[in-house]
Amino acid sequence: MFMRLSPFACLASVTLALFQMSLAESVEPSADLRAQIDQAVESVYPALVRIHVVSESGRDGRMMKSQGSGSGTIISEDGLVLTNHHVAGRGTRVVCRLSTREEVGAELIGTDVLSDLTVLKLDLTDRTLDTPLAVASFEDSDKVRVGDTVLAMGSPAGLSQSVTLGVVANTAMIPPRQGSFDLEGESVDQLVRWIGHDAVIFPGNSGGPLVNLKGNIVGVNEVGVGSLGGAIPGNLAKRVADEIIAHGKVTRAWIGLNGQPLLKGQRREVKGMLVASVMEGSPAMNAGIEAGDIITSFHGQTLNVTSAEDVPEFNRLVFNAEIGEPLDLVGLRGEEALSWQVTPIEREPKRDRPVELKSWGVTARNFTRVAVLEYRREGRDGVQVHSARPGGPASEAKPSLRAGDTIRKVGEAAVKDVVELQSVTTKLVAGKTSPEPVLVTFDRGNRQYLTVIELGPETPDEQPKLAKKAWLGVSTQVITRELGKALGLGRKKGVRVTEVFSDTSAEKAGIMTGDLLLKLDGSVIQASRREDAEVFENLVRQYPVDAEVELTVVRNGEDLELTVPLQPRPVPPSQYLTYEDENFEFTVRDLAFEDRVSKRLEAKQPGLLIAQVERAGWGALAGLRNGDILLQIDGTTVAGLESFKETMAAIEEKRQERVVFFIKRGIYTAYQELEPNWN
């Protein structure tokens, strides 16, 4: 994975790229520099890991699965790996490929959206070698200077580990616009000032280390801005990693104050930071701070915020303050000198993570402190709709639920949060075999609405049972006037046989492809236009299924009379029952006659047709496609729909880590591994 603020090029090959050391032309490094590069590569390269991730994100009323890859660095002998949050922070399944080419599973120790950093722990029981892990070390990133030579290491485009060479261009690089680099509602530039460098990085380099010539980590590569890469400073990365390792998360202070650089007209008169906004009900507001105030001193530290690059430094002072310990602030309101005492509280994420509510067809989330303020809520009670599935119960209601609405009550039961909504829903649908209408109270902006949503198991589609109709066992085309003339039939009407289906009465009676059928039981088959394509089939359908018919046939210019027994028409695909496996998110049905014909399968070919694969589901991630034929599950032949249900129920009960499907696609077969997240 990779974050870039402008279009990027794709990686064509993986090489050790020695990039230009001057603007004029590329030059070969000196022997001394070459030796330093070799030493740095030798120190860190073995500690690189390529990370493959299955992640989930809420969209269209579902938690959609996606696959990605990124980079990371082993930072401890027991297998701790540092990478970016946007690489693995929302991973439901993580596999790391080491420099030794071992593939090792990993679990999430903790993640921090604001700094875009995540710590993973390798499952060392997956290792096949008994050699110690290579470990990389940090160095003080405050010592990095513009012009320093650095190496960017990682796994671009999910390929093998690589190294590129460049120089530091900026030690306090920020996005071109404030708030232009957001992750899950958090503006990473509130905290991070990147080390900008021109060591080329590509998609997949995210999370990999920026390394100095001593072979130590001085940054974690995160973004590309134009032709420059941006790395999170190593000192910040190490602090965050240490706290995640110790506590599983990062705890920060919050006072509810947003600052900005002094206006141009103020910078000659005073030093400090301009208060841009103060959040309602926040510690800063309670202390009496107002927008427009200038803070000159923050708990004894003088401020001088004259550029956007200075704002993250102030935010760090706030974030690192002791929660619950009063802070003394000094400043100005106009020409009046003021002082304030502010007591920080714990900072919450701006957005809660969404959860899928399948019975509703929505993803939903709880309100955070900031979300309450942004949506002008009086309190946190209620559940916010994050996304709604088109055609789902919530979307089909009148009025429908949509993103941003707040569910307040289900029936007479008020819902405080997602857990309560899940509990109420479970009780409502327990034991139900079909959806039932439920009165739901929800807010949209300042307005409160009522709607009725049908919650519960979806009723299986009741396909109308068609009466058995007679069938000849052939496909035909109309003998148009043009075709009749070309075949020497003059103005005769009828149909031409285009296919004789195997093991049918037509085949046994001797009908052949190319036969011209002119009469049925002595009556002319009135078909001479393309729109008469159904005429012959409809004539046959009028007979009993066990009848015999006389056909007048022309074959190679010779007239024939053939007696052909009719048979019941095969059940069309639309009449087959389907079954949706909710765990793996795909739908199957038994093979219909039309499937066997169109896919040229043997008459007794076992298996099921995969009728529908949910977009971004576990089946889709494993490579299943609509129209695949499922032949085996874990080596056992799939006999039919009922046996499939039993097999999948047993897999769910065992919660198998992986399931192997053997499928047929066209003339090819393949094994597909499905690896669900049972949690």
C-alpha positions, -999 to +999 in steps of 0.1 A: +000+000+000+011+035-006-002+070+000+005+096-027-009+131-031-004+131-068-005+105-096+023+080-094+042+058-119+042+020-117+072-002-109+086-020-139+115-037-122+132-040-089+168-028-087+193-011-065+188+024-080+216+048-075+200+081-083+215+113-094+238+131-070+235+164-089+209+180-110+231+179-140+235+142-145+238+108-128+272+099-114+287+068-099+292+069-062+327+071-048+343+040-034+338+054+001+301+061-005+297+027-021+312+010+010+288+030+032+258+020+011+269-017+012+272-015+050+238+002+055+221-023+032+237-052+050+225-038+084+188-032+075+179-051+044+176-085+062+151-070+086+127-059+058+093-077+055+068-076+027+033-074+042+002-089+026-030-078+041-067-085+039-085-054+052-122-044+058-138-011+053-175+000+054-191+007+021-226+002+006-239-013+038-213-040+040-178-045+054-160-048+021-128-069+020-098-058+000-062-071-005-031-050-004+006-051+003+031-029+020+064-029+038+077-031+073+108-035+095+115-060+122+125-039+153+128-066+180+143-101+183+108-115+193+093-105+159+078-070+164+073-053+130+067-015+125+047-004+095+020+022+085-016+022+098-028+025+062-010-007+054-021-030+082-040-011+109-073-025+097-061-059+086-082-089+094-055-113+080-018-104+078+010-125+063+046-113+062+073-125+038+107-122+054+140-116+035+147-153+040+116-159+019+097-175+048+060-166+049+049-159+085+015-149+099+012-118+121-012-103+145-020-067+153-005-055+185-019-019+182-024+009+157-024+047+157-043+065+130-031+100+138+006+091+133-003+064+106+018+038+125+011+001+134+029-026+152+026-062+143+039-094+160+052-122+138+040-157+146+074-173+150+058-208+151+053-204+113+090-201+106+108-229+088+143-218+097+159-217+131+181-187+124+177-156+146+156-128+131+175-098+117+166-066+136+170-030+126+178-001+150+167+035+152+189+066+153+180+102+164+161+116+135+166+152+148+202+148+135+190+144+099+200+174+078+191+186+043+215+170+018+221+139+039+223+107+018+195+082+027+182+049+015+145+040+011+139+003+016+107-017+011+087-039-012+073-018-040+042-031-058+042-062-036+074-074-052+106-085-035+126-062-012+144-033-029+166-003-021+167+032-037+192+060-030+186+097-025+192+128-005+171+146+022+153+175+006+133+188+036+132+179+073+098+195+081+077+188+050+039+191+053+011+186+027+004+215+004-030+221+021-039+216+057-061+186+061-053+172+027-039+139+041-068+124+061-071+089+074-104+078+089-113+114+098-079+121+113-056+147+097-021+131+099-005+165+093-017+177+127+011+157+141+036+146+114+062+167+096+078+144+071+114+140+062+112+148+025+137+129+002+142+120-034+150+083-029+123+069-052+094+051-035+065+034-052+032+018-042+041-009-017+070+011-001+047+024+026+058+013+060+093+006+049+123+023+066+142+054+056+178+045+065+210+066+069+244+055+058+252+041+093+225+015+087+200+029+112+163+039+108+157+076+107+121+075+092+092+054+081+082+060+045+046+070+041+037+092+011+048+105-022+044+142-030+052+149-066+087+135-071+095+135-034+089+108-008+078+116+027+089+097+058+075+099+094+105+110+115+121+080+133+119+097+168+082+100+165+078+065+151+099+050+179+079+068+206+046+057+191+059+021+186+071+019+222+038+031+236+018+006+214+041-022+225+037-013+262-001-005+262-016-017+229-026+019+220-014+055+221-030+078+247-030+115+240-043+147+257-070+169+243-080+205+251-103+212+222-083+240+207-072+244+171-043+267+163-029+284+132+000+306+123-001+343+133-016+365+106+009+385+086-001+417+103+004+402+138+039+388+133+057+421+137+038+429+169+038+397+189+051+362+191+027+333+198+000+312+181-034+324+169-064+304+182-084+294+151-113+277+169-124+263+203-146+233+205-179+236+224-177+221+259-140+215+256-114+222+284-102+252+264-137+267+262-143+259+299-111+278+307-123+309+288-102+307+257-118+322+226-111+321+188-089+351+180-069+349+212-031+347+209-013+321+231+022+333+238+032+307+263+021+270+268+029+257+303+062+277+304+072+271+268+073+302+245+054+299+212+062+315+179+039+299+152+045+318+120+041+291+094+020+259+088+051+238+096+051+252+132+015+240+140+024+203+145+050+213+171+023+230+191-001+200+187+027+177+201+029+198+232-008+193+237-009+156+228+020+149+252+006+168+282-004+148+313-042+140+313-059+156+343-029+178+352-037+216+348-017+235+322-009+272+325-014+292+293-005+329+288-017+351+260-034+381+246-069+392+236-064+423+216-041+443+239-053+427+271-029+402+287-047+371+299-038+337+315-058+305+315-056+272+334-067+243+312-070+207+323-066+182+295-088+152+290-081+120+270-083+125+233-107+102+214-106+093+177-126+116+155-145+086+140-155+053+155-149+022+134-181+011+115-198-023+122-219-043+097-255-050+107-266-076+081-302-077+091-305-040+084-283-038+053-262-010+068-228-003+084-232+018+115-210+034+142-211+051+176-207+088+181-174+101+194-169+134+212-160+153+181-187+136+160-213+147+185-202+183+180-199+180+142-234+166+139-249+190+165-260+162+187-271+168+223-254+136+235-239+104+223-271+083+224-281+067+191-263+049+163-251+067+132-257+051+098-223+049+080-235+034+047-266+016+034-268-013+010-288-006-022-318-029-021-313-038+016-340-036+042-329-001+054-327+013+018-361-002+008-380+014+038-401+044+031-385+068+040-352+049+037-322+052+059-291+067+045-256+077+055-256+103+083-290+093+098-291+085+135-311+055+147-328+064+180-354+037+187-364+003+174-400-002+183-403+012+218-367+004+227-342+033+228-308+024+214-277+040+231-250+025+209-241-002+184-240-029+211-276-021+222-288-020+186-272-054+179-288-068+211-323-054+202-320-067+166-310-102+178-340-105+200-363-092+172-351-117+146-347-147+169-367-177+157-381-158+127-383-175+094-392-144+074-388-106+078-412-087+100-420-050+099-405-030+128-411+007+136-379+027+137-373+062+149-344+081+134-330+116+131-319+133+099-303+166+108-328+185+131-357+164+120-371+132+135-387+106+113-405+073+116-401+045+092-409+008+089-381-016+082-385-053+076-360-071+098-353-108+099-342-136+075-348-129+039-376-150+025-363-173-002-375-164-037-406-184-045-400-194-081-432-204-098-433-241-106-438-244-144-460-272-157-440-298-176-439-290-213-430-312-242-396-308-258-379-322-288-343-319-277-330-297-304-322-260-310-333-244-343-331-213-365-359-199-387-356-206-425-360-170-436-369-163-472-333-154-480-320-186-464-347-207-481-338-193-515-301-200-509-309-236-499-331-242-529-363-244-510-380-216-528-407-201-505-410-231-482-412-223-445-398-241-415-367-243-392-332-256-395-317-277-367-286-260-352-279-285-324-290-319-313-286-323-276-269-355-263-290-383-249-323-370-261-351-386-280-342-364-310-307-378-311-320-414-307-346-408-335-318-398-359-323-361-362-290-344-372-276-309-372-284-292-405-318-310-410-345-287-423-378-293-405-407-282-427-438-299-413-450-311-379-477-339-381-484-328-416-489-291-408-465-266-423-443-249-396-452-213-402-418-197-396-402-175-422-391-144-403-366-139-376-393-129-352-408-164-356-380-179-336-403-193-309-430-207-333-416-243-336-409-246-299-443-233-290-459-259-314-441-287-297-451-275-262-488-280-270-483-318-271-483-341-241-448-348-228-451-385-238-464-380-273-448-389-306-447-365-336-441-370-373-416-346-388-412-338-425-374-333-430-351-323-458-316-336-455-291-329-483-319-323-507-336-356-498-371-357-482-375-378-450-402-387-426-391-392-390-411-403-360-398-387-328-409-393-292-412-361-272-399-357-236-403-332-207-384-300-211-354-297-188-359-274-158-346-239-166-319-224-144-343-199-130-363-227-114-333-241-094-330-233-057-300-213-047-281-212-014-261-182-001-232-190+022-230-159+043-196-167+058-178-169+024-203-145+007-212-164-025-243-182-038-245-216-055-271-238-071-272-273-088-261-275-124-290-271-149-292-287-183-285-253-199-253-250-178-241-284-190-248-275-226-233-240-225-202-251-206-199-284-225-200-305-194-206-342-193-242-352-185-232-367-151-206-341-142-209-335-104-206-301-089-224-268-083-226-236-103-213-205-084-241-182-094-231-150-075-199-139-058-204-109-036-181-080-045-152-076-020-163-107+000-141-136+012-150-157-019-141-129-042-108-124-024-100-161-029-105-157-067-140-172-071-160-159-101-196-160-112-200-190-134-173-212-119-181-248-113-174-260-077-161-295-080-146-303-046-143-289-011-112-300+008-107-329-015-143-342-013-165-342-044-195-318-042-225-341-048-253-315-047-268-285-029-278-304+003-244-320+008-228-285+002-249-271+030-238-298+054-202-295+044-202-257+049-220-260+083-193-284+095-166-260+083-183-231+102-186-252+134-149-261+132-140-226+122-113-239+099-085-215+092-086-222+055-108-241+031-097-254-003-121-253-033-114-271-065-131-253-093-135-256-131-134-224-152-138-231-189-112-257-199-091-250-168-093-262-132-077-246-102-075-248-064-086-217-045-079-212-008-105-194+012-093-179+045-122-164+064-120-142+095-144-160+118-143-132+143 
